[in-house]
């Protein structure tokens, strides 16, 4: 039962080709490192928060993170291991924002190289090729963002492939991989709780099978101290979130996560099957196809369940072939993939709220794995005459897929050589205006008005914190920005509202106590005045009609669709506003910083 690689398996020595294929797959990583290292970069939105929290790692203060990135549900992801890894890379460089881009590229490059090395050691070139292909094609589905957007769901994609490979190797009896499994599994869960169920189930299955095998002497090639090292690493990695965070911050983050998962409607089994089927339809995203997203809600679309016959058939045929040929390694792989398939559907069915694609990016890896790996296993076990040509041909096809995916991804990265986030230019403009006479002394309470999608307010907060300005957020946001960065109105000298949507600038700047500190907008003075006047009029009319809930739609290009003419709200006004909004969206945003005295906070 110990299927460890070695000379007896007849693995040919193709180290040069293995190294070349791995290097080809790493080209996008290398390009990002050379393209972004040392270049100015202003993070915004979630990226700015990660930049902030990574700098906090070595602050050894009340802001030192023990938990991971914040969630839209009001809690943090389980742990801060990603912050610690990025801090180790960025701190020696002086904590520049571009250092995070370097760190993300390095971490993903390490995951890919680690996958290639483990696959090579376990089964030679013929095993390396399909696993590296899964990594390359999965990253291709996300595009340049997988390397250039500092965000947990992007960063974890290659690590999930590595995790699946580690599980397979351990299930085949190699206990030396337990240490790596603990590290990678912890990184996945701590950075994004969406990985928790697949990682926990597969980890428990791998460890249980290994333990049984050792006890019953099925597995004889296991290292000394098989359990001690992984157990120590597990305790070390989970000590901060499980012990230090409750001790210093008096929060029960895990209770909040569980409570949130038990509230709200879920996608359900039928929805989960439909979203999984989307990874197998004609030309899926991991083969370069488009991942169609609802333009209004940003949610994923389901596909007909008939597409699920593809992975089911591949698993059944390859599993039967591996079993009848008594190939235990490949039989184990197919059984593991069946578990992955089932657990993925179960996990998807429990997703609450909208089906936003980033909540289950791991679905891409599962889709690629359930097609590529069963096909590869099938070519490895069938021994009919001339079938070796098909076996070699499939490996050649996968090798070319690595080359094509790397080339397409590299080209996309080179073409996207500009602002990483859409809000960066506007946010930089705001910061330049705010600091034209030097950074303010503070303390300042910063708030957002309207949508936080662009996140220029976080960019301002991150930059001011970097330069030592005592800028604060409301107490309820301490879990995102750091518990030591909260304040009440009585503790600050001014309250800044940062807006990324024109209607909120129009409304706030019209208040008697308002002071406009910074404004970034692309229109001419005449058109901008027309926009502001129109939005103030329409906002007032909507409020008077009891339709204040429609005010967020005033900055939409589809304002004519989202708001119906009624009373003082005329079709002509909405048409004019729609044209102005299209021009704003085409060239940028209406972003602003409007200040108020703490005693005169506006109601809007």
C-alpha positions, 0 to 999 in steps of 0.5 A: 500500500506504500506507492512511493516513487523510485527507480523500481518504477522505471521513471525516466530521467527527463529533468531538463524537460521537466525544468523547462515546462515548469519554467514556461509555466512560471513566465507570467510570474517572472513578468509580473516581478520584473514589471512591478518591482520598484514601480509606484503603486497605490492600492485601493479597496481590499488591496489597500486593507491588505497593505495596511494589515501586512504593515501591522504584522511587525508593529507589535501593537493593538493592530497586530493581526491575528485573523485574516481578511475581513468578510462582508458579513462582519467577521474575519477569515480564520487566520493571518498566515497570508499576512505573515508570509507577505510581511516576511517578503515586504518588511525587508524592502521597507514595506512599499506597496509594490512589495505586496505585488512582488510577494503575491507573485513569489508566493504563487510562483512557489506554489507552482514550483512546489507542485511541479517538484512534488509531482516530479518526485512522486511520478516523474515527467508523466505526473508533472505535466498534468498537475502543472497543466491544472495550475496553468489553466486554472490561473488562465481562467482568472486572468492577470488578476490572479497575479496582480490583484492582492486578494485572497481568492486569487492568491490561493488558486495555485495552492489549492492544486498543490493541496490536492496533489499533497492529499493524493501523495499522502493517500498513496502512503508518503507520510513525509508530505504531512508537514506541507499538507498542514501548512498549505491547508492552514493557508487555504482555510485561514485566508478564505473560509470558503476552502474550509469544508473541502480542506478539512474533509480531504485532510481528515481522509488523508490523515486517517487513511495514513494512520490506518495504513501505518497501524496495519503495516500497509504503509512501511515507508514512513519517516520517523516523527511522522506525526510530531512535526505536523502537530507542532506546526499545526499548533503554531499556525493556529495559536494566534487566531484561536488563543491570542485573538480572543485573549487580546481582542475579546472577540469570538470570531469563529462563533460569528463565522458559524452564526453567519453560515447558519443565517440567510438563504443558501444556493441549495443542491440544485443551484450548486449542481448548476454552478458546478456544471458551468465548469464543464460546458462548451469551452469553460473558463479554464480552457479560455472561455468566458465566465459569464457574469450577471452585469447587474448583480455581479453573480455567476450563472448556472449551466444545464445539469447535463454538462455534469455527465462529462466529469461523471463519465470520465470518473467512472471510466477512468476509475473502472480502468484503473481498478481492473488494471490493479493500478492502486495509485491511479485508483486512489487518485480517482477515488479522491477526485470523486470525494472532491466532486461530492464535497465541492457540490456540498460546499456550493450548496451551503453558500449564503447570499448572492453567488458571487464568483470569488466565493468559490474560485476553487470551483475552477480548480475542481473543474480542470482537475475533474477533466484533465486528471481522469483523462490522464489516468485513463491514458496511463492504464490502458495497454492496448496495442498502439495506445502508447501513442495516445498516451504520449499524444495526450502529454504533448497536448497538455504540454502545449496547453501549458505553453499556450496558457502561459503565453496568453497570460503573459500577453494579458499581463503586458497589455494590462501594464497600468493601474492595478485597481480602477480607483487608483488614479482618482484616489491618487488625485484625492490624496495629492489635493488633500496633502498639497500643504502637507499631511493634516495633523488629525485626528480625523474620522473617515467614512464612506458615502455610497458604494465601497466597490472602488474603495478610494476611501480605503486608499486614503486611509492606507496612505495617511496611516503610512505617513503617521496621520492619526486617521480613524474609523468608526468602532464597528470597523475595527475588525477590518482596519485594526482595533487600535484605529477606531474613534468616536465623534468626540475624539476627532476634530473632523469627519471626512466623507469619501465618495466614489459616486457623483450623487453623494458628492452632490448631496453632501457638498450642498450641506451648509456645514460641508467643506469640499477638500478634494474632488476628482472628476472628468467632466467640463465645468459646465457639464459637472455643474449640470450633473450636480444640479440635476442630481440634487433636484432628483434626489430631493424629488425622490425623497419627497415621493418616498422613493429615497431608496432609488437615490443610489441609482442616480449615478448609473448609466441605466438610470432611465431603467432603474428609476421610472418617471413620476411627478417631478422626476421627468423622462428628460431629466433621467435621459440627460443624467444617463448621458452624463453618467456614461461620460463619467464612467467612460473616463473615471469617476466623481470621487471626493472628500467632503469634511464636516465638523463632528457636531454637524454630521449630515443626514442623507 
